Amino acid sequence: MVSRVIPVEPFDLVIFGGTGDLARRKILPGLFRRFCAGQMPAGARIIGAARGDIGQQGYQDMIRGAINEFGAPSAESLVHLDAFIAQLHYVAIDICGDGGWGELAKLIRKDLVNAYYFSVAPSLFGDIAARLNSWDIATPEARIVVEKPFGRDLQSAKALNKVLSQQFDESQIYRIDHYLGKETVQNLMAVRFGNLLFEPLWNAQYIDHIQITVAETVGVGGRGAYYDTSGAMRDMVQNHLMQLLCLIAMEPPSHFDPDAVRDEKLKVIRSLAPVAAHHVVRGQYDATATTASYRTDAENPRSFTESYVAIKAHIENWRWAGVPFYLRTGKKLKARTSEIAIVFKKLPHSIFEKSADEKQNVLAIQLQPNEGMTLDVTIKEPGPGGMRLVHVPLDMTFADALGDHSEDTPDAYERLIMDVIRGDQTLFMRGDEVEAAWKWTDPIIEAWEARNDVPKLYDVGSAGPEDAMALIHRDGRRWREVK
């Protein structure tokens, strides 16, 4: 099967922070791939806006180098590189002053789709939003894209939402979470709501528990100063894991449109029960003979910031009553993987030998590194000698049916930016979603701070602290292997 590419309308996209790391590593290489695929039209224009006075030629040379370094272009795609670079413009701009705004205003074509990507610190969002309007640059149909963190607690999230809403309508604000742009995340909605097979079983009557794991092998790296003020709870749980939880647990929306989907996600967050202290484990990776500790990487020898979190959560509604959701994420673990596992209940009665019913059916949705789905089922082992049962995965990655188009499949940023141009907010967080997530997360963090909680140490290359194993083991369950 050949994947279809539907071109978007011509647009002007302004990237504030256009010389920054995110723009060079993700945004511009991603747009180049969309250009090569025929999705980004020749009439589109990308305008980098940043402090440096490097000029348009200097900017084009910088992005050419970034695409070659981070975009892994093929020989076929390099044929299009000059044409793509020709669509790049640059404005040296003072975000907090008046310099460069007049030049930017002259570049914008108001008869086209206008989008503004805030690839800068959240503290600058208000200045950019205000100047876009005071210089009469943004049209009533303009879209702004903002990156996380969306605040660091409920109070700051509300303040940030207020700043943005003073200048733009909620329908114009796109809060981007790249996890929601992954192919398998969207396939999750298709599998749930496009097939009769799973939805009748998607409830407390048939599901024993759900595990959501986001494991990383890297440490904090060059982000130590930022990460030490954030930690795994703010950096991962409040946004990425929360969004995955919502997609798993939400009710079927009335229609597949942005607000219907986001309404159902909001209901999930608001239904989350407060988390008891003994249902949370926070950890911090320790030093080994060959690797540094978190505290060394963060350059803070007395840091109590967590690099690992495990949580047992409950959703208080009819569908999920009594079903635990086990969430965990951490750095410097044994493997890089993101997985959602729906573990079904054991057979109420087995007609086979007692040992045969030990295994449970598991629907595993793999988000990275290899996107796909498997369903663990019990079958008869081939061959004579009686009824010997084995547990095997039923491959649901669709590779055979759809073919391997991995090189053509857009990554999360590519897909989400194209959604911005189309005006589709389905995969973007709404302001009330963000605030509801912080309202649930804040008490957990505040409890840690009130009791001066010290993270449990865990070995680099392990699956996390022993206390996290006990969190699920005392319920008679086990974490799925991090592999």
C-alpha positions, 0 to 999 in steps of 0.5 A, a space after each residue: 500500500 502506498 501512503 498518500 501525501 495530501 499537500 497543504 495550502 501555501 503558508 508563512 511559518 515564522 520560527 521564533 528561536 529559528 537558530 536554536 537547537 530545536 529548530 535545527 534538529 527537528 523543525 527545519 529538517 522535518 519541514 525539509 522532509 515534508 517538502 521532499 514528500 510533496 506536502 509542503 508547497 513551493 509557495 510556502 515560506 519559512 522565516 527564521 527569527 532570532 537575535 543574531 545578525 547573521 543575515 539571510 545567507 548566513 541563516 540559509 547556510 546554517 540550515 543547510 548544514 543542520 539538514 545534512 547533520 540532523 536530517 539524514 537526507 538521502 541522495 534523492 532528497 538532496 536534489 530538492 535541498 536548494 529549492 527548499 533553502 530558497 524558501 527560507 528567510 531570516 529576520 534579526 529580531 529583538 523579542 522584548 524590544 522593537 527591533 526587527 518587528 517592522 521588517 517581519 510585518 512586511 514579510 508576512 503575506 496576510 492572504 495566506 495561512 500564518 503560523 508562529 512557532 514559539 521555540 523560545 523560553 516560556 518567559 518570552 511567550 507573552 512578549 511575542 504574543 503582544 508584539 504580534 498584535 501590536 505590530 498588526 502582524 497576526 491575522 484573526 486566523 493566525 496560529 501560534 505553536 508553543 512548546 512545553 513546559 506549559 508552566 511548572 505548576 498550576 499557578 504558573 500554567 494559569 498565568 501562562 494561559 492568561 498571557 496567551 489568551 489575552 492576545 489569541 483565542 484558544 482556537 488559535 493556540 497549539 500546545 505541542 506534545 511530540 508524543 501525540 504525533 507518533 504514528 502508533 499513538 494515532 493508531 491507538 485511537 484507530 484500533 480502539 474506535 475503528 474496530 468492534 473487537 476491542 471496545 466491548 473489552 475495554 473496561 474493568 470487567 475484562 482488564 486487570 491493569 494497565 502499564 505505561 512505561 517511558 524508559 530512557 538510556 540517556 541521562 540529563 546530559 547538557 540539560 542538567 541545569 534545567 532538569 534539576 529544577 524540573 525532574 521526571 514528574 514535571 518533565 514527563 509525567 505531567 504531559 507525555 504520560 498523562 496524554 498517553 493515559 488519556 488516550 487509553 482511558 477516554 470514552 469514545 468521542 461523539 465525532 473525531 474532531 478536536 474539541 470532542 476528543 479533547 473534551 473526553 481527555 479532560 474528563 479522564 484527567 478530572 476523574 483521576 483520584 488523588 495519589 496516596 504517598 505509598 503509591 508513588 516512588 521517586 528515584 535517582 540514578 547512582 554512580 557506577 565505576 564507569 558512569 556518573 551519578 545524577 548529582 554529578 550530571 546535574 552539577 548539584 551534589 545535594 540534589 533531591 530531584 528525581 530522574 525516575 517516577 513510578 505511580 499507581 493511579 486510579 480513575 474514578 468512573 464506571 469504566 475503570 473502577 478498581 483498575 490500577 494504572 501503573 505509570 513509570 518513567 526514568 533516565 539511565 535505564 537498561 533500554 530505551 522504550 515507550 510502551 503501553 500494555 493493556 493486561 487482561 484478566 485471567 480466565 475465570 475457569 480453565 479447562 486445561 491443566 493448571 499451569 496453562 492459565 498462568 499467562 494473561 492476554 496482553 495488548 502491547 502498544 510499542 511507541 519507540 524505538 520500533 513502533 507497532 502492536 502485539 497481542 499475546 495469546 495462548 495457542 497449542 504448541 505444534 506437534 503431537 504429544 497432547 495439548 501443550 499450550 504456549 503463549 505467543 505474540 500476534 503481530 499487529 504492526 501492519 508491516 505486511 499489509 501496509 509495507 515498510 514505508 519507514 523512510 516516508 513516514 513523517 516523524 512527530 514534529 513533521 505531522 504536527 506542524 502540518 496539522 497546525 497549517 491545516 488548522 487541526 487541533 486534535 493532537 494538541 493540548 487545550 488550556 483546561 487540559 494543561 491546568 487539570 493535569 497540573 491540579 492532579 500533579 501538584 499535590 504529589 510534588 508538594 507532598 515530596 517537598 513537605 516531607 523533604 523526600 529523598 529519591 531512592 537510588 538505582 543503578 544505571 542500566 537497571 529497571 529502576 529502584 527496588 521500591 518501584 518493583 515493590 509498588 506493583 509486586 505487593 499487588 501480585 503483579 509484575 512490571 513488564 520487562 524493559 527491553 
